[in-house]
Amino acid sequence: MSEIKELFESLRGWLELLFPLAVFLVLFLTRYAAQFFKAGRLREIAPFLNGEVVLRPFSPPRIQGTYMGMPYQLSFVSESRNMPGRLVVKLGFPFPFAMEVQPKGKFPGIARLLRGSASHETGDEAFDSQISVRVSRARESAEVYLDNPENRRNLLSAFQDGFVSASFGGSGIVLVRQGNFLSTGLAPEQALRDLATAGRLAQRV
């Protein structure tokens, strides 16, 4: 009897050890399978963007490649309970400053996160009345960038086209557009326009 009891104790120990691993494996495979099927649309448009689809179970599906000689990523984030779906466009052009830009009044949560950084006004009333700018590093370099009227026009145009935020930093520029594009799809023409928008913002630094 003691041997049977020891055997059951040993089996219970193994089950306690393996059960979390099995749950993790099921979640891993389920998420990967869901991404694989949803990413079918991405495989259709990737060749038009000189890119390839990258699937990793615990990160959003993305298309990556090069645009105008610069590395880019288009990440497709699914909606969740507290966050809408979004398309994140990243162009690997390094900026000498760190700056966050959003339309005024629409994203108070982001503004609270950036409260420690310095706000900036350009003196262009049409721009300053619509756009909130926060600079967290190399303020003078950011001012030089914003002093260029074409850069201000390109930022205004990006938000009028549907982007909800723009981030500038040492790793590049990041533009965010809201929408569950992983389910609805993204036209190749729209993806190229979004890359072109990022490219225009990176041309005059």
N, C-alpha and C positions, 0 to 999 in steps of 0.2 A: 504493500500500500504506500509505503514511504517513497518508493521509486516512482510510482504513478503520480503522486503528489508533486514530487520534484520535477517530473516531466511537464505537468500542467503549469507549474510555476515558471518553468523555463519558457514554455510556449507563450504564456501571458506576457512575459518580459519582452519577447521578440515582437509580439503584436503591438505592445505599447510603443516599441521603438519604430516599427515599420508603418504604423497607421498614419502618423503625420506626414511621412514621406510619400505614402500612397495618395493622400489628399493633395499634397503639393503637386505630384505628378499628374493627377487628374485635372487640376486647375491649369497646369502648364499646357497640357495637350488640348484642353477645351479652348483656352484662349488662343493658342496657336492655330487651331483649326478654324476658329471664327475669323481670325485675321486673314488666314489664307484665302477663305472664300470671299470675304469682303474686299480683299485687295485685287480681285480680278479686274476691276475697272482701272486700277493703277497700272497694271501690266499693259493695258491697251494704250495708255497715253505716254508711258515712259519713253518709248522710242522717239516720239515727237519732241521730247525735251532733252535728247542726248543723255538720258539717264537710265538708271536701273532701280528696280524695286528692292527694298531691304525690309525683311520681316524678322522681328525679334519678339518673343512672346510677351515680355513685360515692358515694351516701349511701343509708341505708336508706329504704324506702318509708314514708310516714307519712300519718296523717290529722291535719289541723289545723283549728281553728275556735275557737269561744269557748264557755266553760262558766262560768255564773254571772258573766258579764261579764268573765271573764279569758281571755286567749289560752291555748290548750292545744295540745300535740302528742302523738300516740301514734306512736312509731317502732317499726317491726317489724324487728328485727335477726336475720338468718339465722345458724344455727349454723355454726361453722368448725371447723378441726382442733383448735384449742386452747380454744375458747370455746363454751359452749352458746348456743342461740338465746335471745332475750329480748325482752320488751316494755318499752319505756321510756316512762313517762308523765311528761310535763312540764307543769306548770301555772304560768303566768307571773304569780306573785304574789311581789313582791320582799320578801325578808327582810332585816332589819338585821344579821344574823349569818351566819357560814358554819359549817355543821355537817354531819357525816356520821354516820349511824346504821345499824347492822347487828345482826342476832342474834349473840350472843356465840359465839365459837369456830367458826363455820361458814365464815368467809372470811378466813383468816390472810393471804392475799396482799394483800387490801385493807387489813388492819390494818398491814402493813409499810409500805405506801405512805403511810399516815397517821401514821406513828410520830412525825413532827415536830410534830404538832398536839397540843393538850392534851386528855387524857381527862377525862371528867366523870362524876361519880356524883351522883344526885339525892337520895339518902337514902331513896328508896322501894325497899325490899329486893326486892319482887316485880319491879319494873322493872329495877333494876340487876343482878339475877342473870341476866336474860335478854338484856339489850340493851347493846351497846357504843356509846358516844357519844364522838365526837371533835370538838372545837371548834377551829377555826383562826382565827376572827376574831370580835371583839365578844363575848367570853365572857359578860359580864354580861347582855347582851340574850338570849343563848341560855339562860342560867340562868333568867331571868324566864319564857321560853317553857316550859321544862321544869318549872318550879315549878307550872304549872297541871296539876292531876291529870287533867283531860280530855284535854289534849294527850298526856300519857303513855299514857292508855288508848287513844287513837286510834292512837298509834304501835304499841303492842302488838297492837292489832286488825289493823293493816295487815300485820304480819309473820305473824300467825296466819292471815291470809287468803292468804298465799303470796308476798308481796313479800319480796325478799332484801336490799334496801338503800333508804335514803332520804337524799337530799342536799338541804340548804337553803342558799340563797345569794341574792345580789342579783338574779339573773335568774329566780328562782322555786324551786319544789320539784320534784325529780326522783325518781320511784319506779321501781324495776326489779323485774320479774317474769320468772323463767326459763321458757323454753318456746319451741318453734319455731312461733309463732303465725302466721307468714307462710304456712306449709304447712298447718297444722291448722285455721286460722281462729280467730276470736274472736267469741263471741256478743255482739250489741249490748248485752244486759243486763249482761254481764261488763264490757264497756268503760265503760258508765255507772257501774257500781259502783266501778270503778277511779278514774274521774274524781271520783266522790263522796268516795272516800277521800282523794284529794289535796285536795279542797275543804275537808274537815273539818280537815285538818292546817293549812290556811291561814286558818282563821277566827279563831283566837285568838292573836294575836301581841303 
